[in-house]
Amino acid sequence: MDPGKARFQDNIDWIWRQVLGCCHANRDTVATIEAARYSLQSQDTFEFRPCALSAPASPHVVGRAMRVL
């Protein structure tokens, strides 16, 4: 990820959580999935911006994960 965008996400995360119900603008989604003991089988990352206000949370991940036993 672009370091400038990452800093921006870090700086607004406190207000983002308050306004949008505990949503984190700076959460590392892949790391969070792996920390929950899932193994990513496939993944695709992409930017999704339905409107300008969603820019801080625009990185998305779609894929397949399997629970690690």
N, C-alpha and C positions, 0 to 999 in steps of 0.2 A: 504494500500500500504506500501511497505517496506520503512522505513524512509530514508535509504541511497539512494534509487532510487529517492525519492521525493526531497531530497537535490540536487542530480545530475540534475534533471529536472529544479529546480529553478535556479541553477547556469548557465545552458546553454540556458535558455529561451530567453535571449536577442539576442543571435546570431541566435538561431533557427528561431525566427520571421523574422529576416533580410534575411536569406538564403532561407527560405521556404514560403515566402509570407504571413506573419502574422499568421502562424500556431503556436499555443502555446504548448510547450512540457509539461507544468505543469498545464494545465487547468483541473479543476474538471468537467468532462463532465456531470455527473448526477446533480451536483449543478447548472450548467449552464442551463440545461433543466428545472429544477424546478424553477429557477429564471425567466424564460420566461413564467411562469404560465402554465406549463404542469404538469400533474400528471402521474408518471410512473406506468403503469399497470403491466408490467413485464420487467425484465431486466436480462441480463447475461453479466458478465464481463470476459474478456479473454485477453491473451497476443497474439499479432500478430506481428511477426518479419519476413517479407519477405527477409530482409537482415540485416547485422550487423549495418548499419548506421541508421536504423529505430528504434533501441532500445529505445531511449529516448521517443518516442511517441508510444510505443508498447501496452500500456493498451487501450483496446477498450471496448465499450459498445454497445450491440445490444438489442433491446427490443421494447416495445410498450408504447406510451404515449398519453394521451388525454388532450386537452386544458381545463383548469379550467376556468369556466365563473364567 
